[in-house]
């Protein structure tokens, strides 16, 4: 079997903007990512945590926005993000039926360092997004526990493990093994340099639609897969993709929403049709302009770019999304899951 390598190691250069030093979402200073993976019996699942900074997120919120391409999903927390334009907890990714346990654990995690919540101030808005990993995972068993959420948060570092790990453990993408992928882009605006990073949880698409670096290879790969004794039979699209965008661009939540909408371009470049049963959404945050929960001065001053300077960020979001999705496929090993269900890896065909 071919070694698992990222897109650039396969000489698949996506777009024209330079990448950050790691080509990961964590190229945005302060951002960290951690995973907890559960593999036992028919259970193949996990949780992934994205931390915008290492401080107290409830006290120092980050500017944030969301956008939904197709709303077949069960994400928690986006209502308040869209209303107030901030995120105040780590962002968790998991499987569909574990959203509740992850939200409970995340709330408890935040309560520990914020004794005023529910006493002298309001409540907390946990952000948890999901994809349905039922093909490989016995999702009905709901094996994830609160300890797994705490482990994922504690595991958060600047190096992002990709492929079948954390929330990506049981995911499939384009009929192949999917999971976690990440990429970044660096942009220069008026001599200032900024970074935009993407992390994708991929669980969508049909193999015949797959496009790799502009080449429509899906139908060829589908023919190869049908020759395999373990090849997966074609099914209607019932998956999802969750895209997380981090940036150090000084933007308002409205501007950030404009930027993250362009992730849809990168998504479509991989061949996604955003089918009826696919939940396709993006959550984005900026690590500058922290919003204090209880500022000494109630006035709020934000530094932000002019609208006409956002084109570079639009391009960065599209390019990083496309590459992150490809990395999720290339870094995922072939996997056997629930009841012997099997998925090939894209790397087997390259």
ABEGO torsion letter per residue (X at the ends): XBBBBBAAAAGBBBEABBBBAAGBAAABBGBBBBBBBBBBEABBBEBBBBBABABBAAABBBBBBBBBABABBABBGAAAAAAAGBBABBBBBBBAAAAAAAAAAAAAAAAAABAABGAABBBBBBBBBBBBAAAABBAAAGABBAAAAAAAAAABBABBBBEBBEAAAABBBGGBBBEBBBBBBBBBBGGBBBBBBBBBBBABEBAAABBBGGBBAAAAAAAAAAABAABBBBBBBABBBBBBBBBABBBBAAAAAAAAAAAAAAAAAAGBAGBAABBBBBBBBBABGBBBABBABABBBBBBBBAAAAAAAAAAAAAAAAAAAAAAAAABBBBBBBGGBBBBBAAAAX
